[in-house]
Amino acid sequence: MAKSRNNLLGVGGQRKKLSRAEQQGAGSARGADRKAAEDKKQELVRKMRERAEAQAAATAGQTGEPTAEQGAAQGASPAQS
């Protein structure tokens, strides 16, 4: 007997249980929590990039080599030097 394609019961995962406030259209706190988490993540990424750039600049300053940003600011690339 062929498998029936019309019976899709149970396909697609489970539905989220809605609170009374969500049922009435008040929205959920989950969206706000996700936004707050995304904001924290973006702030952390920004801080990590700043630290990495500062560390790269400090190591380049100790060795006397210009960084890519400094080379572009001076108008000379490392290949031309």
Secondary structure by P-SEA (a helix, b strand, c coil): ccccccccccccccccccccccccccccaaaaaaaaaaaaaaaaaaaaaaaaaaaaaaaaaaaccccaaaaaaaccccccc
